[in-house]
Amino acid sequence: MNWRGQPLISHEVIVELIGATTTQSGLHVEAQLDTNVYPTQIKISAEEMATLHITPHNFHGEWNYTVKYGRL
């Protein structure tokens, strides 16, 4: 709700809006801009994908999912 009506005109504005997020249950969000450059177009094999522990959520599981890592 805190983003409603706010134009996202710069990275600084976006990070500030994310950082201002709170919930009634007490969640406080801290955000900072990551300016690192990361490689793109990395090819992941089907075998590598099969090793990931991805659990889709009930609502739009193609977009919303949990990735578990470490010891299961």
N, C-alpha and C positions, 0 to 999 in steps of 0.2 A: 504494500500500500504506500510505502514511503517514496516509491518511484513515480507514482501516478502524477501525470502532468509535468514531469521534469524532462526537459530535452536532454538526451545523452549526447552532449556536444564535444566532449573530450574524455580522454582516459581518466584524467583527474576527477572529473565529475562522476564518472561511473564508479571509480574506486571509493570515493567519498560516500556515494549512495549505498554501495554494498556494505561499507564499514559502519553505516548508521543503522543497519538492520538489527532489530531486537524482536523478541517475542514475549508474550505474556508469561511464559514459563521461565523466562530469565536468560534465554540464549543471547549472547553478545557476539557479534561478528567482527573480526579484524581482517582488513584487506590491504594488500599492497600490490602495486603494478610490477609484474615480472617482465623485464625488458630483454631477457636472454633470447637468443636466436636458436631455434630448434630445427633439426632436420625434418624435411617433409618428404612425402611420397615413399615412405618406408614400406616395403612389402612384407607382410606377415603371412606365413604359410598356414594352411589349414591345420597342420599338426600343432603349430604353436598356438593357434586359436583354441584348439581342443584342450590344451593344458590350462587355460584360464578358467577360473571358477566364477562364472557370471550367472547371476540369478535375476531374471527379468521380474519387474514389479507387475502387479495386476493391472495397473492403469498405464497403458502405452508402454509395455515392456520393451519395445524397440527403441525407446528414448530413455526410459527410466529403469535402471538396473543397479545391482550391487555387485562390485568386484571384490571378492575375498582374496586376501594374500596371506602369505606366511603359513604357519601350521594350521591345518583345518581340523 
